[in-house]
Amino acid sequence: MAGSGSSSGSNSPCASCKLLRRRCTQECVFAPYFPPEDPHKFAIVHKVFGASNVSKMLQELPAQQRADAVSSLVYEANARMRDPVYGCVGAISYLQQQVSQLQMQLALAKAEILCVQMQHGGHATAPSSPPASQQLQRKQQQQMDGEAYGSLLMHNTLMNTLNSSAVHHQQQMLGSLGSAGNSAMMLQEACLKKESLWT
């Protein structure tokens, strides 16, 4: 092993050359990034991407960018081994779904807090009005919260408006039907009275 050594000057070949069973030279592109004490790091990259492809990618990159590229390849190879179909895209999608759910929960919690604050503010202003500075500060805070989470309140208001308009429309329909029924009954009674006069 005296004639074979990695670029670090040690007698042990790098993990790549050891796995591929070849002589590790001073110009070995893998030696700085795949040390012999961590053979699994290169093994998984070689299994997913192939040693020749990794070598081409590293040779095309500047030396200062190769360490980051190796880290990315190792991460993507591990993700691909865990999820052969989606790889790291599956992990990113899962995290994005979690972020969306947490953002929705946070928006709902803040909207509930805003409603409670508005209710307490209305009860507090009934007996005695607070100073003008407190009113201005509360108004600004409510305006900021309303701009951030007004979409939720607007949705609830819209649904309530639609429901109330539907109920009002039904009441109008029932009222019109009721008035028409009353008119029919009055007409029928008038006809009966006329018939009673002639009999």
Accessible surface in RSA format (square Angstrom, percent):
REM  Atomic radii and reference values for relative SASA: ProtOr
REM  Chains: A
REM  Algorithm: Lee & Richards
REM  Probe-radius: 1.40
REM  Slices: 20
REM RES _ NUM      All-atoms   Total-Side   Main-Chain    Non-polar    All polar
REM                ABS   REL    ABS   REL    ABS   REL    ABS   REL    ABS   REL
RES MET A   1   149.89  77.6 102.91  68.1  46.98 111.9  75.96  64.6  73.93  97.9
RES ALA A   2   103.95  95.6  69.89 107.9  34.06  77.5  74.20 104.5  29.75  78.8
RES GLY A   3    55.38  68.3   0.00   N/A  55.38  68.3  38.73 106.3  16.64  37.3
RES SER A   4    19.32  16.3  17.78  23.7   1.54   3.5  14.20  30.2   5.13   7.2
RES GLY A   5    17.03  21.0   0.00   N/A  17.03  21.0  10.41  28.6   6.61  14.8
RES SER A   6     4.21   3.6   4.21   5.6   0.00   0.0   2.72   5.8   1.49   2.1
RES SER A   7    43.62  36.9  21.42  28.6  22.21  51.2  16.10  34.3  27.53  38.6
RES SER A   8    95.28  80.5  54.08  72.2  41.19  94.9  57.05 121.5  38.23  53.6
RES GLY A   9    57.76  71.2   0.00   N/A  57.76  71.2  27.83  76.4  29.93  67.0
RES SER A  10    50.36  42.6  39.69  53.0  10.67  24.6  45.62  97.1   4.75   6.7
RES ASN A  11   100.39  69.2  95.53  92.3   4.87  11.7  17.17  41.3  83.22  80.4
RES SER A  12    46.73  39.5  41.74  55.7   4.99  11.5  32.84  69.9  13.89  19.5
RES PRO A  13    19.69  14.4  19.69  18.0   0.00   0.0  19.69  16.3   0.00   0.0
RES CYS A  14     0.74   0.6   0.74   0.8   0.00   0.0   0.74   1.9   0.00   0.0
RES ALA A  15     2.27   2.1   0.07   0.1   2.21   5.0   0.45   0.6   1.83   4.8
RES SER A  16     0.00   0.0   0.00   0.0   0.00   0.0   0.00   0.0   0.00   0.0
RES CYS A  17     1.82   1.4   1.19   1.3   0.63   1.5   0.00   0.0   1.82   2.0
RES LYS A  18   125.67  61.3 111.84  68.6  13.83  32.9  67.11  60.4  58.56  62.4
RES LEU A  19    86.54  48.2  65.90  47.1  20.64  51.9  70.77  49.7  15.77  42.4
RES LEU A  20    56.37  31.4  32.30  23.1  24.07  60.5  36.44  25.6  19.93  53.6
RES ARG A  21   222.37  93.4 186.22  94.9  36.15  86.1  68.25  93.3 154.13  93.4
RES ARG A  22   117.83  49.5  99.72  50.8  18.11  43.1  51.52  70.4  66.30  40.2
RES ARG A  23   152.27  63.9 128.80  65.7  23.47  55.9  63.97  87.4  88.30  53.5
RES CYS A  24     0.86   0.6   0.00   0.0   0.86   2.0   0.15   0.4   0.71   0.8
RES THR A  25    50.16  35.7  45.46  46.1   4.70  11.2  38.26  51.4  11.89  18.0
RES GLN A  26   112.54  62.9  96.58  70.6  15.96  38.0  48.69 103.6  63.85  48.4
RES GLU A  27   148.57  85.3 120.14  90.9  28.43  67.7  74.14 143.4  74.43  60.8
RES CYS A  28    18.23  13.8   4.68   5.2  13.55  31.9  11.09  28.1   7.14   7.7
RES VAL A  29    20.20  13.3  12.21  11.1   7.99  19.3  17.66  15.3   2.54   6.9
RES PHE A  30     1.70   0.8   1.70   1.1   0.00   0.0   1.70   1.0   0.00   0.0
RES ALA A  31    12.40  11.4   0.38   0.6  12.02  27.3   0.38   0.5  12.02  31.8
RES PRO A  32    84.83  61.8  45.42  41.4  39.42 143.3  56.13  46.3  28.70 178.4
RES TYR A  33    35.38  16.5  30.25  17.2   5.13  13.3  22.54  16.9  12.84  15.8
RES PHE A  34     0.00   0.0   0.00   0.0   0.00   0.0   0.00   0.0   0.00   0.0
RES PRO A  35    42.12  30.7  41.13  37.5   0.99   3.6  42.12  34.8   0.00   0.0
RES PRO A  36    38.76  28.3  30.69  28.0   8.07  29.3  30.86  25.5   7.91  49.1
RES GLU A  37   139.92  80.3 104.00  78.7  35.91  85.5  69.42 134.3  70.50  57.6
RES ASP A  38    57.60  40.3  56.53  56.3   1.07   2.5  14.04  33.0  43.56  43.4
RES PRO A  39    80.37  58.6  77.66  70.8   2.71   9.9  77.95  64.4   2.42  15.0
RES HIS A  40   122.34  66.9 118.66  82.5   3.68   9.4  89.47  92.2  32.87  38.3
RES LYS A  41    57.48  28.0  53.88  33.1   3.59   8.6  20.08  18.1  37.40  39.8
RES PHE A  42     0.49   0.2   0.49   0.3   0.00   0.0   0.49   0.3   0.00   0.0
RES ALA A  43    35.20  32.4  30.93  47.7   4.27   9.7  31.30  44.1   3.90  10.3
RES ILE A  44    14.24   8.1  11.10   8.3   3.14   7.6  14.16  10.2   0.08   0.2
RES VAL A  45     0.00   0.0   0.00   0.0   0.00   0.0   0.00   0.0   0.00   0.0
RES HIS A  46    62.26  34.0  57.11  39.7   5.15  13.2  34.16  35.2  28.10  32.7
RES LYS A  47   149.41  72.9 117.94  72.4  31.46  74.9  81.11  73.0  68.30  72.8
RES VAL A  48    47.91  31.5  15.93  14.4  31.98  77.1  20.68  18.0  27.23  73.9
RES PHE A  49    53.36  26.7  43.09  26.7  10.27  26.7  48.32  29.3   5.04  14.4
RES GLY A  50    20.08  24.8   0.00   N/A  20.08  24.8  19.06  52.3   1.02   2.3
RES ALA A  51    12.19  11.2  10.08  15.5   2.12   4.8  10.24  14.4   1.95   5.2
RES SER A  52    72.45  61.2  61.70  82.3  10.75  24.8  45.44  96.8  27.01  37.8
RES ASN A  53    75.49  52.1  73.83  71.3   1.66   4.0  12.96  31.2  62.53  60.4
RES VAL A  54     0.00   0.0   0.00   0.0   0.00   0.0   0.00   0.0   0.00   0.0
RES SER A  55    21.30  18.0  21.30  28.4   0.00   0.0   9.11  19.4  12.19  17.1
RES LYS A  56   127.82  62.4 126.40  77.6   1.42   3.4  75.28  67.8  52.54  56.0
RES MET A  57    72.55  37.6  70.40  46.6   2.16   5.1  38.74  32.9  33.82  44.8
RES LEU A  58     0.09   0.1   0.09   0.1   0.00   0.0   0.09   0.1   0.00   0.0
RES GLN A  59   113.54  63.5  91.81  67.1  21.73  51.7  25.22  53.7  88.32  67.0
RES GLU A  60   145.80  83.7 110.77  83.8  35.03  83.4  46.90  90.7  98.90  80.7
RES LEU A  61    56.86  31.7  52.06  37.2   4.80  12.1  53.02  37.2   3.83  10.3
RES PRO A  62    60.35  44.0  48.56  44.3  11.79  42.9  59.93  49.5   0.42   2.6
RES ALA A  63    72.50  66.7  57.40  88.6  15.10  34.4  57.61  81.1  14.90  39.5
RES GLN A  64   141.13  78.9 110.22  80.6  30.91  73.6  63.29 134.7  77.84  59.0
RES GLN A  65    87.93  49.2  86.38  63.1   1.55   3.7  23.89  50.9  64.04  48.6
RES ARG A  66    53.24  22.4  53.24  27.1   0.00   0.0   0.00   0.0  53.24  32.3
RES ALA A  67    54.23  49.9  50.91  78.6   3.32   7.6  52.45  73.9   1.79   4.7
RES ASP A  68   102.73  72.0 100.34  99.9   2.39   5.7  30.39  71.5  72.34  72.1
RES ALA A  69    22.27  20.5  13.68  21.1   8.59  19.5  21.48  30.3   0.78   2.1
RES VAL A  70     2.84   1.9   2.84   2.6   0.00   0.0   2.84   2.5   0.00   0.0
RES SER A  71    69.41  58.7  61.20  81.7   8.21  18.9  34.84  74.2  34.56  48.4
RES SER A  72    58.32  49.3  52.25  69.7   6.06  14.0  26.64  56.7  31.68  44.4
RES LEU A  73    16.07   9.0  16.07  11.5   0.00   0.0  16.07  11.3   0.00   0.0
RES VAL A  74    25.39  16.7  25.39  23.0   0.00   0.0  25.39  22.1   0.00   0.0
RES TYR A  75   117.34  54.8 113.94  64.8   3.39   8.8  92.83  69.8  24.51  30.2
RES GLU A  76    70.41  40.4  68.33  51.7   2.08   5.0  10.01  19.4  60.40  49.3
RES ALA A  77     0.00   0.0   0.00   0.0   0.00   0.0   0.00   0.0   0.00   0.0
RES ASN A  78    44.57  30.7  43.38  41.9   1.20   2.9   9.27  22.3  35.30  34.1
RES ALA A  79     2.22   2.0   1.09   1.7   1.13   2.6   1.72   2.4   0.50   1.3
RES ARG A  80    93.98  39.5  92.52  47.2   1.47   3.5  25.79  35.2  68.20  41.3
RES MET A  81    82.95  43.0  60.91  40.3  22.04  52.5  52.25  44.4  30.70  40.7
RES ARG A  82   167.91  70.5 132.48  67.5  35.43  84.4  79.35 108.4  88.56  53.7
RES ASP A  83    47.38  33.2  46.03  45.8   1.35   3.2  19.45  45.8  27.93  27.9
RES PRO A  84    97.95  71.4  83.13  75.8  14.81  53.8  83.21  68.7  14.74  91.6
RES VAL A  85   111.85  73.6  88.97  80.5  22.88  55.1  93.45  81.2  18.40  49.9
RES TYR A  86   137.09  64.0 132.70  75.5   4.39  11.4  89.16  67.0  47.93  59.1
RES GLY A  87     3.27   4.0   0.00   N/A   3.27   4.0   0.49   1.3   2.78   6.2
RES CYS A  88    27.70  21.0  26.54  29.6   1.16   2.7   0.67   1.7  27.03  29.1
RES VAL A  89    89.07  58.6  88.99  80.6   0.08   0.2  89.07  77.4   0.00   0.0
RES GLY A  90    19.28  23.8   0.00   N/A  19.28  23.8  13.55  37.2   5.74  12.9
RES ALA A  91    36.03  33.1  26.33  40.6   9.70  22.1  33.31  46.9   2.73   7.2
RES ILE A  92    86.24  49.1  85.68  63.8   0.56   1.3  86.11  62.0   0.13   0.4
RES SER A  93    47.17  39.9  45.97  61.3   1.21   2.8  25.81  55.0  21.36  29.9
RES TYR A  94   128.77  60.1 126.03  71.7   2.73   7.1  95.54  71.8  33.22  41.0
RES LEU A  95   100.16  55.8  99.74  71.4   0.43   1.1  99.84  70.1   0.32   0.9
RES GLN A  96   112.66  63.0 109.52  80.0   3.14   7.5  38.43  81.8  74.23  56.3
RES GLN A  97   112.26  62.8 108.66  79.4   3.60   8.6  33.17  70.6  79.09  60.0
RES GLN A  98    71.86  40.2  70.59  51.6   1.27   3.0  19.99  42.5  51.87  39.3
RES VAL A  99    78.10  51.4  77.42  70.1   0.68   1.6  78.02  67.8   0.08   0.2
RES SER A 100    62.29  52.6  58.36  77.9   3.93   9.1  29.85  63.6  32.45  45.5
RES GLN A 101   108.43  60.6 106.21  77.6   2.22   5.3  29.65  63.1  78.78  59.7
RES LEU A 102   114.04  63.5 110.23  78.9   3.81   9.6 110.52  77.6   3.51   9.5
RES GLN A 103   114.00  63.7 108.01  78.9   5.98  14.2  38.00  80.9  76.00  57.6
RES MET A 104   125.28  64.9 118.34  78.3   6.94  16.5  86.33  73.4  38.95  51.6
RES GLN A 105   110.86  62.0 105.16  76.9   5.70  13.6  37.45  79.7  73.41  55.7
RES LEU A 106    97.47  54.3  93.17  66.7   4.30  10.8  96.90  68.1   0.57   1.5
RES ALA A 107    22.11  20.3  21.64  33.4   0.47   1.1  21.81  30.7   0.30   0.8
RES LEU A 108    86.93  48.4  86.63  62.0   0.30   0.8  86.65  60.9   0.27   0.7
RES ALA A 109    45.48  41.8  40.80  63.0   4.68  10.7  44.43  62.6   1.05   2.8
RES LYS A 110    86.23  42.1  82.42  50.6   3.81   9.1  39.03  35.1  47.20  50.3
RES ALA A 111     8.55   7.9   8.45  13.0   0.10   0.2   8.55  12.0   0.00   0.0
RES GLU A 112   116.71  67.0 113.65  86.0   3.06   7.3  41.40  80.1  75.31  61.5
RES ILE A 113    96.29  54.8  94.61  70.5   1.69   4.1  96.25  69.3   0.05   0.1
RES LEU A 114     4.62   2.6   3.92   2.8   0.70   1.8   4.50   3.2   0.12   0.3
RES CYS A 115    47.18  35.7  44.86  50.0   2.32   5.4  17.70  44.8  29.48  31.8
RES VAL A 116    73.88  48.6  73.86  66.9   0.02   0.1  73.86  64.2   0.02   0.1
RES GLN A 117    85.56  47.8  77.84  56.9   7.72  18.4  34.33  73.1  51.23  38.9
RES MET A 118    96.54  50.0  85.62  56.7  10.92  26.0  78.95  67.1  17.59  23.3
RES GLN A 119   115.59  64.6 106.84  78.1   8.75  20.8  35.69  76.0  79.91  60.6
RES HIS A 120   121.21  66.2 117.24  81.5   3.97  10.2  77.08  79.4  44.13  51.3
RES GLY A 121     9.31  11.5   0.00   N/A   9.31  11.5   8.81  24.2   0.50   1.1
RES GLY A 122    44.14  54.4   0.00   N/A  44.14  54.4  33.64  92.3  10.50  23.5
RES HIS A 123   138.46  75.7 128.50  89.3   9.95  25.5  86.60  89.2  51.86  60.3
RES ALA A 124    55.16  50.7  38.64  59.6  16.52  37.6  48.41  68.2   6.76  17.9
RES THR A 125    56.26  40.0  43.01  43.6  13.25  31.6  28.46  38.2  27.80  42.0
RES ALA A 126    84.06  77.3  46.07  71.1  37.99  86.4  57.82  81.4  26.24  69.5
RES PRO A 127   114.12  83.2  71.49  65.2  42.63 155.0  83.79  69.2  30.33 188.5
RES SER A 128    79.10  66.8  68.93  92.0  10.16  23.4  46.44  98.9  32.65  45.7
RES SER A 129    86.89  73.4  61.29  81.8  25.60  59.0  28.15  59.9  58.74  82.3
RES PRO A 130    26.16  19.1  13.40  12.2  12.76  46.4  19.96  16.5   6.20  38.5
RES PRO A 131    79.59  58.0  67.60  61.6  11.99  43.6  79.30  65.5   0.29   1.8
RES ALA A 132    81.79  75.2  68.69 106.0  13.10  29.8  70.27  99.0  11.51  30.5
RES SER A 133    80.72  68.2  67.44  90.0  13.28  30.6  54.95 117.0  25.77  36.1
RES GLN A 134    90.73  50.7  87.50  64.0   3.22   7.7  24.16  51.4  66.57  50.5
RES GLN A 135    79.00  44.2  73.32  53.6   5.68  13.5  24.66  52.5  54.33  41.2
RES LEU A 136   103.87  57.8 100.25  71.7   3.62   9.1 103.37  72.6   0.51   1.4
RES GLN A 137   127.33  71.2 124.61  91.1   2.72   6.5  37.72  80.3  89.61  68.0
RES ARG A 138    81.55  34.2  75.80  38.6   5.76  13.7  34.21  46.7  47.35  28.7
RES LYS A 139   141.66  69.1 138.95  85.3   2.71   6.5  84.28  75.9  57.38  61.1
RES GLN A 140    93.35  52.2  92.23  67.4   1.12   2.7  26.92  57.3  66.44  50.4
RES GLN A 141    86.65  48.5  85.45  62.4   1.20   2.9  27.57  58.7  59.07  44.8
RES GLN A 142    53.71  30.0  48.40  35.4   5.31  12.6  13.44  28.6  40.27  30.5
RES GLN A 143   107.81  60.3  97.55  71.3  10.26  24.4  34.36  73.1  73.45  55.7
RES MET A 144   125.49  65.0 118.75  78.6   6.73  16.0  96.19  81.8  29.30  38.8
RES ASP A 145    30.53  21.4  30.41  30.3   0.11   0.3   4.54  10.7  25.98  25.9
RES GLY A 146    23.91  29.5   0.00   N/A  23.91  29.5  18.99  52.1   4.92  11.0
RES GLU A 147   135.03  77.5  99.17  75.0  35.86  85.4  49.62  96.0  85.41  69.7
RES ALA A 148    66.94  61.5  31.70  48.9  35.24  80.2  43.20  60.8  23.74  62.9
RES TYR A 149    35.48  16.6  34.60  19.7   0.88   2.3  21.28  16.0  14.20  17.5
RES GLY A 150    17.61  21.7   0.00   N/A  17.61  21.7  15.97  43.8   1.64   3.7
RES SER A 151    82.73  69.9  68.33  91.2  14.40  33.2  51.74 110.2  30.99  43.4
RES LEU A 152    52.15  29.0  50.73  36.3   1.42   3.6  51.41  36.1   0.74   2.0
RES LEU A 153    50.70  28.2  49.46  35.4   1.23   3.1  49.86  35.0   0.83   2.2
RES MET A 154   136.63  70.8 130.74  86.5   5.89  14.0  96.38  81.9  40.25  53.3
RES HIS A 155   106.72  58.3 102.13  71.0   4.59  11.8  66.34  68.4  40.38  47.0
RES ASN A 156    79.70  55.0  77.64  75.0   2.05   4.9  20.78  50.0  58.92  56.9
RES THR A 157    82.41  58.6  81.13  82.2   1.28   3.1  59.00  79.2  23.41  35.4
RES LEU A 158    98.08  54.6  95.04  68.0   3.04   7.6  97.71  68.6   0.37   1.0
RES MET A 159    86.58  44.8  86.58  57.3   0.00   0.0  73.04  62.1  13.54  17.9
RES ASN A 160    95.74  66.0  90.83  87.8   4.91  11.8  26.19  63.0  69.54  67.2
RES THR A 161    73.36  52.2  69.84  70.8   3.52   8.4  57.69  77.5  15.67  23.7
RES LEU A 162    95.52  53.2  91.97  65.8   3.55   8.9  92.18  64.7   3.34   9.0
RES ASN A 163    84.50  58.3  81.91  79.2   2.60   6.3  25.04  60.3  59.46  57.5
RES SER A 164    66.56  56.2  55.10  73.5  11.46  26.4  48.71 103.7  17.85  25.0
RES SER A 165    58.65  49.6  47.96  64.0  10.69  24.6  44.72  95.2  13.93  19.5
RES ALA A 166    49.14  45.2  41.82  64.5   7.32  16.7  48.89  68.8   0.25   0.7
RES VAL A 167    76.81  50.5  76.81  69.5   0.00   0.0  76.81  66.7   0.00   0.0
RES HIS A 168   101.89  55.7 100.25  69.7   1.64   4.2  75.90  78.2  26.00  30.2
RES HIS A 169   107.85  58.9 106.93  74.3   0.93   2.4  73.17  75.4  34.69  40.4
RES GLN A 170   109.75  61.4 107.84  78.8   1.91   4.6  29.06  61.9  80.69  61.2
RES GLN A 171   108.54  60.7  99.81  72.9   8.73  20.8  34.54  73.5  74.00  56.1
RES GLN A 172   101.54  56.8  89.32  65.3  12.22  29.1  37.61  80.1  63.93  48.5
RES MET A 173    97.45  50.5  96.82  64.1   0.63   1.5  74.25  63.1  23.20  30.7
RES LEU A 174   122.80  68.4 115.46  82.6   7.34  18.4 116.07  81.5   6.73  18.1
RES GLY A 175    43.36  53.5   0.00   N/A  43.36  53.5  37.16 102.0   6.20  13.9
RES SER A 176    60.19  50.9  49.61  66.2  10.58  24.4  49.02 104.4  11.17  15.7
RES LEU A 177   114.33  63.7 105.79  75.7   8.54  21.5 106.38  74.7   7.94  21.4
RES GLY A 178    35.83  44.2   0.00   N/A  35.83  44.2  34.43  94.5   1.40   3.1
RES SER A 179    63.11  53.3  56.51  75.4   6.59  15.2  46.30  98.6  16.80  23.5
RES ALA A 180    60.16  55.3  48.18  74.3  11.98  27.3  56.04  78.9   4.11  10.9
RES GLY A 181    33.14  40.9   0.00   N/A  33.14  40.9  32.29  88.6   0.85   1.9
RES ASN A 182    89.08  61.4  87.71  84.8   1.38   3.3  20.34  49.0  68.74  66.4
RES SER A 183    68.92  58.2  62.59  83.5   6.33  14.6  34.53  73.5  34.39  48.2
RES ALA A 184    59.55  54.8  49.42  76.3  10.13  23.0  54.95  77.4   4.60  12.2
RES MET A 185   116.17  60.2 114.77  76.0   1.40   3.3  89.69  76.2  26.49  35.1
RES MET A 186   132.65  68.7 126.84  83.9   5.81  13.8 102.06  86.8  30.59  40.5
RES LEU A 187   121.72  67.8 117.62  84.1   4.09  10.3 121.05  85.0   0.67   1.8
RES GLN A 188   112.39  62.8 107.13  78.3   5.26  12.5  28.98  61.7  83.41  63.3
RES GLU A 189    93.32  53.6  91.95  69.6   1.36   3.2  30.34  58.7  62.97  51.4
RES ALA A 190    42.81  39.4  38.44  59.3   4.38  10.0  41.56  58.5   1.26   3.3
RES CYS A 191    59.33  44.9  58.12  64.8   1.21   2.8  18.52  46.9  40.81  44.0
RES LEU A 192   102.83  57.3  98.45  70.4   4.38  11.0  98.74  69.3   4.09  11.0
RES LYS A 193   141.42  69.0 139.68  85.7   1.74   4.1  84.71  76.3  56.71  60.4
RES LYS A 194   134.92  65.8 134.78  82.7   0.14   0.3  77.56  69.8  57.36  61.1
RES GLU A 195   104.26  59.9 101.00  76.4   3.26   7.8  40.87  79.1  63.38  51.8
RES SER A 196    70.31  59.4  52.49  70.0  17.82  41.1  44.98  95.8  25.33  35.5
RES LEU A 197   148.95  83.0 118.98  85.1  29.98  75.4 121.67  85.5  27.28  73.4
RES TRP A 198   223.26  89.6 191.49  92.7  31.77  74.6 171.06  91.2  52.20  84.7
RES THR A 199   142.14 101.1  81.60  82.7  60.54 144.3 102.92 138.2  39.22  59.3
END  Absolute sums over single chains surface
CHAIN  1 A    14862.2      12854.8       2007.5       9027.3       5834.9
END  Absolute sums over all chains
TOTAL         14862.2      12854.8       2007.5       9027.3       5834.9
